[in-house]
Amino acid sequence: MKSITMAEKLLKYYDDAKKLGGLKAQMRLALITKVPSAKAVSAPDSSDNIQSFEKAMMEIKKEFM
């Protein structure tokens, strides 16, 4: 089984946001986390970043579900 790399973890949040609400949800994710998808490719998967993306996704789920 393939392990998830640093970039893949944060980019998966962008994929999930797209599934929930398309480009609008992705833009919302970037706004909340202050990490645009282009920077998510190289951003570290630190606990702070993961926590920030998790909180943002909870907010996005409330808005788009």
C-alpha positions as CSV (number, residue, x, y, z in Angstrom):
1,M,0.0,0.0,0.0
2,K,1.3,3.4,-1.0
3,S,2.0,5.8,1.9
4,I,0.8,9.4,1.7
5,T,3.5,12.0,1.3
6,M,3.6,15.5,2.8
7,A,2.0,17.2,-0.3
8,E,-0.6,14.5,-0.7
9,K,-2.0,15.0,2.8
10,L,-2.8,18.6,2.4
11,L,-3.8,18.3,-1.2
12,K,-6.3,15.6,-0.2
13,Y,-8.1,18.3,1.8
14,Y,-8.5,20.3,-1.5
15,D,-9.8,17.3,-3.3
16,D,-12.3,16.7,-0.5
17,A,-13.4,20.3,-0.5
18,K,-13.9,20.1,-4.3
19,K,-16.1,17.1,-3.9
20,L,-18.2,19.0,-1.3
21,G,-18.6,22.3,-3.1
22,G,-16.4,22.7,-6.1
23,L,-14.2,25.7,-6.6
24,K,-16.1,27.7,-4.1
25,A,-15.3,25.3,-1.3
26,Q,-11.6,25.1,-2.4
27,M,-11.4,28.9,-2.3
28,R,-13.0,28.8,1.2
29,L,-10.4,26.3,2.3
30,A,-7.6,28.5,1.1
31,L,-9.1,31.5,2.8
32,I,-9.6,29.8,6.2
33,T,-6.2,28.0,6.2
34,K,-4.2,30.8,4.6
35,V,-2.6,28.0,2.5
36,P,-3.5,28.1,-1.2
37,S,-3.4,24.9,-3.1
38,A,-0.3,25.9,-4.9
39,K,1.5,26.2,-1.6
40,A,-0.1,23.0,-0.1
41,V,2.1,21.0,-2.5
42,S,5.2,22.0,-0.6
43,A,3.8,22.9,2.9
44,P,4.9,20.6,5.7
45,D,2.3,18.2,7.2
46,S,3.0,19.6,10.6
47,S,0.4,19.0,13.3
48,D,-0.5,22.7,13.1
49,N,-1.2,22.5,9.4
50,I,-3.2,19.3,9.8
51,Q,-5.2,20.8,12.6
52,S,-5.8,24.0,10.6
53,F,-7.1,22.0,7.6
54,E,-9.2,19.7,9.8
55,K,-10.9,22.7,11.4
56,A,-11.4,24.4,8.1
57,M,-13.0,21.2,6.6
58,M,-15.4,21.1,9.6
59,E,-16.5,24.6,8.7
60,I,-16.7,23.9,5.0
61,K,-18.9,20.8,5.7
62,K,-21.3,23.0,7.7
63,E,-21.5,25.4,4.8
64,F,-21.8,23.0,1.9
65,M,-23.6,20.0,3.2
